Amino acid sequence: MHKVIAMYNLKKDITVKKYKDWLVNVEMKVTPNLPDIHSFEVVEVKGKDGHGKIYSIIEDFTVDSYKIWKKAMSSNAMKEVSSSWGDYADESTLKILHGEIIK
């Protein structure tokens, strides 16, 4: 099993409430139901050790591999999510980490 972690900030004019509305009404209706996604959670970052925060949002995926995740993200089912995600997220801040779960 692998984890894919996507971290990003919201656009300056997007409130967390607007983002959550989009998340519930668009992304959460699609992404968790993709056959290759074993689990999907979204976290609103509230802070970090020390002061401030680095990212507003963290998306946590459990998948069989990074290659399978990339395929799932480019699937037809994800078109609406992908086409509207950039209306809320600051794409220039997106960072993606991936790795194998240690057991």
Residue pairs with C-beta under 8 A, 6 or more apart in sequence:
1 38
1 62
1 63
1 64
1 100
1 101
2 62
2 63
2 64
2 65
2 66
2 69
2 98
2 99
2 100
2 101
3 60
3 61
3 62
3 63
3 97
3 98
3 99
3 100
3 101
4 60
4 61
4 63
4 66
4 69
4 96
4 97
4 98
5 58
5 59
5 60
5 61
5 96
5 97
5 98
6 58
6 59
6 61
6 94
6 95
6 96
7 54
7 55
7 57
7 58
7 59
7 93
7 94
7 95
7 96
7 97
8 55
8 56
8 57
8 89
8 90
8 91
8 93
8 94
8 95
9 55
9 56
9 57
9 89
9 90
9 93
10 16
10 19
10 56
10 57
10 88
10 89
10 90
11 87
11 88
11 89
11 90
12 90
14 87
14 88
14 89
16 44
16 56
18 88
19 57
19 88
19 89
20 44
22 84
22 87
22 88
23 42
26 80
26 81
26 84
27 42
27 81
27 85
28 42
30 77
30 78
30 80
30 81
31 37
31 40
31 78
31 81
32 39
32 40
33 77
34 72
34 75
34 77
34 78
35 72
36 63
36 64
36 68
36 69
36 71
36 72
37 61
37 62
37 63
37 69
37 72
38 62
38 63
38 64
39 60
39 61
39 62
40 59
40 60
40 61
40 62
41 59
41 60
42 57
42 58
42 59
42 60
43 57
43 58
43 59
43 60
44 56
44 57
45 53
45 54
45 55
45 56
45 57
45 58
46 53
47 53
48 54
55 93
55 95
57 89
61 69
62 101
63 69
63 72
66 98
69 98
72 78
73 82
74 82
